[in-house]
Amino acid sequence: MMLEGLLYKVLEKGEGFARIQLLPESPIYASHFPGFPVTPGVTLVQMGLELMGKKLLSSKDIKFIVPVLPSKEGTILRYEWSYPEEARADVSVFLADGTLCAKMSLGV
């Protein structure tokens, strides 16, 4: 399932990074969790894969450090990625204020 347009829109994309805006009206937030919406961790991974144009083959290490909450204005996230080894991507996800919210090492 592609999440672009359903959960986020791309604001800027370049070599090894992208800035996105979460869509607070997304139906994903209606069920995760009612009354206290939180961006599901699996969607943070999927959005990174979509931004890199890769498919997940494996995951070595995924850490969700702070919850990503939707805001009425649309939460801004910055994804940064690199390929330290063939078929592996290291991805970091930051809130607009620079707070690290997730890190992952993915087989792609």
C-alpha positions as CSV (number, residue, x, y, z in Angstrom):
1,M,0.0,0.0,0.0
2,M,1.3,3.4,-0.9
3,L,1.0,5.9,1.9
4,E,1.8,9.0,-0.2
5,G,-1.4,11.0,-0.5
6,L,-3.1,8.9,2.2
7,L,-0.9,9.7,5.2
8,Y,1.7,12.2,3.9
9,K,2.7,14.6,1.1
10,V,6.2,15.3,0.0
11,L,7.4,18.9,0.5
12,E,11.0,18.5,-0.6
13,K,13.2,15.6,-1.8
14,G,16.9,15.5,-2.6
15,E,19.8,13.1,-2.5
16,G,19.6,11.2,0.7
17,F,16.8,13.3,2.3
18,A,13.1,14.3,2.1
19,R,10.8,16.5,4.0
20,I,7.2,15.4,4.3
21,Q,4.0,16.7,5.9
22,L,1.7,14.3,7.6
23,L,-2.0,14.6,6.7
24,P,-3.9,14.8,10.0
25,E,-7.2,13.9,8.3
26,S,-5.8,10.5,7.3
27,P,-8.1,7.6,8.1
28,I,-5.1,5.8,9.6
29,Y,-5.4,8.1,12.7
30,A,-9.0,7.2,13.2
31,S,-8.0,3.7,14.3
32,H,-4.5,4.3,15.8
33,F,-5.6,5.3,18.5
34,P,-9.2,6.7,18.8
35,G,-9.1,9.9,20.9
36,F,-5.2,10.0,21.0
37,P,-3.9,9.6,17.4
38,V,-0.3,8.4,17.0
39,T,1.5,7.7,13.8
40,P,2.1,3.9,13.6
41,G,5.7,2.8,13.6
42,V,5.2,0.5,10.7
43,T,4.1,3.6,8.6
44,L,7.3,5.4,9.5
45,V,9.2,2.5,8.0
46,Q,6.9,2.3,4.9
47,M,7.2,6.1,4.3
48,G,11.0,5.8,4.4
49,L,10.9,3.0,1.9
50,E,8.6,4.9,-0.5
51,L,10.8,8.0,-0.2
52,M,13.9,6.0,-1.1
53,G,12.1,4.0,-3.8
54,K,13.1,0.7,-2.2
55,K,11.4,-2.5,-1.0
56,L,12.0,-4.0,2.4
57,L,14.0,-7.2,2.4
58,S,14.8,-7.3,6.1
59,S,15.3,-5.2,9.1
60,K,18.2,-5.3,11.4
61,D,17.5,-2.6,13.9
62,I,14.5,-0.3,14.3
63,K,14.1,2.1,17.2
64,F,11.1,4.4,17.8
65,I,12.4,7.0,20.1
66,V,9.5,9.5,20.5
67,P,6.0,9.2,19.3
68,V,5.0,11.1,16.2
69,L,1.8,12.9,16.8
70,P,-0.3,14.5,14.1
71,S,-1.0,18.2,14.4
72,K,-3.8,20.2,12.9
73,E,-1.2,22.1,10.8
74,G,0.3,18.8,9.6
75,T,3.4,17.5,11.4
76,I,6.6,18.0,9.4
77,L,9.1,15.1,9.3
78,R,12.6,15.0,7.8
79,Y,13.9,11.6,6.6
80,E,17.7,11.2,6.0
81,W,19.2,8.0,4.6
82,S,22.5,6.6,3.5
83,Y,23.7,3.3,2.1
84,P,26.7,2.2,4.2
85,E,26.7,-1.2,2.6
86,E,25.2,-2.7,-0.5
87,A,21.6,-3.6,0.0
88,R,21.4,-1.8,3.4
89,A,19.9,1.6,4.2
90,D,20.4,3.5,7.5
91,V,17.4,5.8,8.0
92,S,16.8,8.5,10.6
93,V,13.5,10.4,11.0
94,F,13.4,13.8,12.7
95,L,10.7,16.1,13.8
96,A,10.8,19.7,12.4
97,D,12.6,20.9,15.6
98,G,15.4,18.4,15.0
99,T,14.2,15.8,17.6
100,L,15.2,12.3,16.5
101,C,12.1,10.2,16.5
102,A,13.2,7.0,14.8
103,K,16.3,5.2,13.5
104,M,16.3,2.1,11.4
105,S,18.8,-0.2,9.5
106,L,16.9,-1.8,6.7
107,G,17.8,-4.5,4.1
108,V,16.7,-3.1,0.8
